[in-house]
């Protein structure tokens, strides 16, 4: 998927060599993880579909963002209440 030979990927996995930033970015995209997750800077694995939605929300007008966040807040609150009961 990233155009690298299996032997090269194996060397990355065994920590014998480090990929370039460009290759690391391609690997992260192919694996659908963040670059931070790939390099061990975080253990939080973000779903790329969620990240893409967040990026779409950032492009909205402020008033529309407020509506989206109000809906999300209400849904999250309701879900937490169900879990308690």
Order of alpha helices (4+ residues) and beta strands (2+ residues): alpha-alpha-alpha-alpha-alpha
